[in-house]
């Protein structure tokens, strides 16, 4: 098991992690949290070499993907960086990448009743008109997934109800406990209020409200 104590905070600079081979040749992983080696709860950065592909499969309790670089493909089409997916249990695909890509992947983490299939081109999405711009990607109960754009020098109090996860796509963030560059993955399990400042501007993927209780594991 890796980082499965959900009551503890985790901060990882993913660029410092080693690329580990997956069961498919040409597909590599930087593992952030994992329940078992090839099943159960997992959060990873995954890299497809050019031409790499998986055979058709589905994912118990779903698969959540954000394309970070390159073009990710399956039988439904070709999807560039910025595409967000939710593939519920029962959705089968055979993903591949002709030119190569890097994706953020979360497996086996859908709530049982959450069966919506989503494919969102975030480059065409609507952003809220606030100092911290937000693009809502998904909501189910208390769980919310969104992109955030923080202008340079923005400071805002944040309430992490029932936990949050952040992945910094571009720029950097800082709070009272440290500074976090692009490629950082941050998991905060307990509610706390703090000020987050963007020193250089940032584009951030944020998921919140999915831990069920301040000390509980994700649904």
Secondary structure as GFF3:
##gff-version 3
##sequence-region A 1 219
A	DSSP	beta_strand	10	13	.	.	.	ID=ss1
A	DSSP	three_ten_helix	14	16	.	.	.	ID=ss2
A	DSSP	beta_strand	20	21	.	.	.	ID=ss3
A	DSSP	beta_strand	27	34	.	.	.	ID=ss4
A	DSSP	beta_strand	42	48	.	.	.	ID=ss5
A	DSSP	beta_strand	63	74	.	.	.	ID=ss6
A	DSSP	beta_strand	77	80	.	.	.	ID=ss7
A	DSSP	beta_strand	83	87	.	.	.	ID=ss8
A	DSSP	beta_strand	101	107	.	.	.	ID=ss9
A	DSSP	beta_strand	118	121	.	.	.	ID=ss10
A	DSSP	three_ten_helix	122	124	.	.	.	ID=ss11
A	DSSP	beta_strand	132	140	.	.	.	ID=ss12
A	DSSP	beta_strand	143	150	.	.	.	ID=ss13
A	DSSP	beta_strand	155	159	.	.	.	ID=ss14
A	DSSP	beta_strand	164	175	.	.	.	ID=ss15
A	DSSP	beta_strand	178	181	.	.	.	ID=ss16
A	DSSP	beta_strand	184	188	.	.	.	ID=ss17
A	DSSP	beta_strand	193	197	.	.	.	ID=ss18
A	DSSP	beta_strand	202	208	.	.	.	ID=ss19
###
